[in-house]
Amino acid sequence: MRDREHSIKSARTFPALLYRIGLRPERRLEYINDAITHFSGYTPQELYRDSSLIDRIVHESDLPAWTSLSAHASTTVTRIRLVHKDGRVVWTEHRLGSVLDADKRLAAIEGIAIDVSSRHETEAEIRKIAGRLNEAQRIARIGNWEWNITDNYLWWSDEIYRIFGRGRKDFQESYEAFLSFVHPSD
């Protein structure tokens, strides 16, 4: 009994969001840990009192994905935006597991979610910087490349492909393939 109580306390205070949504006889929130407060600004008690609140904190654009996810227990990692009580958007990644009843029908889903807001912002910044680099290379008509000598793998930037008049599908990425474009006297 002490082990079960310890496990329950650990789950309640675990930093990742843990939840269980029952699907029979109707969809309802059965369990959510304290991390929901970090993710949404709402306490578990507020969500237990109003089960529909779990759907209302999901960003409007992500509702179809959330509804599908929470009805079918997909095992893929899915990003869902939550709208915090203070109005900010919290990017989350969810993994779900299925709970089957005695007839092997989906009875509930159990999920774990982590806050990936910082990662999302970093990825967006990287995409923006990469876009700027590609644009600068296009304007200047210069490109960059990398050659992994050990694996004989050659990587070209988009602009190098344009300079050589090739598409990614037309070029086998190797040093030998590159040499076929070089004039013999060079």
N, C-alpha and C positions, 0 to 999 in steps of 0.2 A: 504493500500500500504506500509506503514511503517513497519507493521508486516512482510509482505512478504520479504521486503528488509533486515530486521533484520534476518529472518530465513535463507535467502540465504547467508548472511555474516557469520552467525554462522556455517552453513554447510561447507562453504569454509575454515574456520579456525579450524574446529573440529579436534581433534588429531587422531581419527580413520580415516581410508581411506574410503571415500564414493565415489561410482561410479555408472554410469548407462551406459549400453551397449545396443544400439538398435540392433534389429535382422532383421528388415524389412525396406526397401527391401534388404539391405545387412547388415552384421555385422559392427557396427561402434561405437566408443566411443562417447557418448553424453554428459557425465558429469564426472568430477573427481575433487576432492577437493585438497587443497594445501598439505595435508598429503602425497600425492604421492612423494613429494620431499624428505621427511624423509625416505620413504620406498625404493625409487629407485634412488634418486639423480637427477631425471628428473623433470622438472616443468610441471604443467598442460598444459601450452602453447605448450611445446615440444610434448606432447602426442596428443593434438588436431591437431597439424600440421601433425603428422605422426601416424595415428590410429593403424598401425601395431606394433608400438613400445610397446604397452601394452602386446602383445603376446611375443615379443622378450625379455622382462625383466623377463618373467617367466622362472624359471630354466628348462633346457632341459628335465630332468626326470619328471617334473610335468606338462609338456605341455598336455599330453593326459587328465589328470584330469582337468586341467584348461579349455581346449577346451570343454570337456563334461559339466563341471560346467557352463560355460558361454553360453552354447547352450540350456540347459535344466532347469536351475534355481532350482537345488536341494536345499532343505531346510536344509540339514545336514551341520554341521560345517566341513569345509574341510581345511586342511593345504596345503598351496602352498608356495614354496620357490620362492622368487624374487631375481634377481641378480642386486645388486646396481651398479650404474655407476662406483663406485670405485672398483668393483669386489667382494665385500663381499656378503655373502648370508644372506638374511633377511627372517626369518620364519614368515609366516602370517597365520591367521585363517580367513576364509571367511564365511559369511552367506549371502544368497541371497534371494531375493523376486522376484516374477513374476509380470510382467506388461502385461496385456492382452489387445488385441485390441477389437473393437466392435463385432467382430465375435468370441470372446473368444479364439483367438489364441495367443500364446506367442509372444509378440511384442518387449519386452525388458526385461532386468534383472537389478535389482538394488541391489547393494552389499555394505556390510560394512566389513572391514577387520581391524584386529588389529595386531600389531607387537608382536609375541610370541617368539622372538629369545631367550630372557633370560630364559623363561619357558622351551623352547626346550633344551637349554644347561643344565639347572638344572635337567630335566628329564633324559637326557643322563648320567649325573654324578651319579644320583641315581641308574640307571640301572647298571652302571659300578661297583659301590660300592656293590650293591646287588649280582652281579655276583661274586665279590671277596669273599663276605661272604659265599655264597653257596659253592664256591670252597674250602674255608678254612674248612668249616664244613664237606665237603665230604672227604677231605684228613685226617682230625683229627677224623672222624667218631663220631662227636658230632652234636647235633642239638639244636634247641630252639623251645619253644612252648608258647602259651598264652591261658589263660582260662578266659573268661568273665563269672564270677559267676552269674551275674544277668540274662543273656540270656542263660546260660549253653552252651556256644559256645566255642569249643576248636579249636585252630589253631595250625597246626604243620608245621615246616619247611620241605623242601624236604628231608633233611637228616633224620629227625625223621621217615618219611615214609619208607625210605630205611632200617633204623635200625630195625623197626618193620616188615619189609617185606610186606608192604601194599601199595596199590595205593590209590590215592585220592577218587576214586569211590568205593573202598572197605571199607571205614571207615566213619561211621556217626560221625561227629565232635561234640562229647559231652563227658563230664567227665565219664559218665557211660560206653560209648564205650571204652574209654581209660582203665577203670578199668578191662574190660574183657581181657585185655592183661597182667594184673598184676597177678603174682602168688599169690594164696590165702594166703600163709604164710607171704607175704610181706605186 
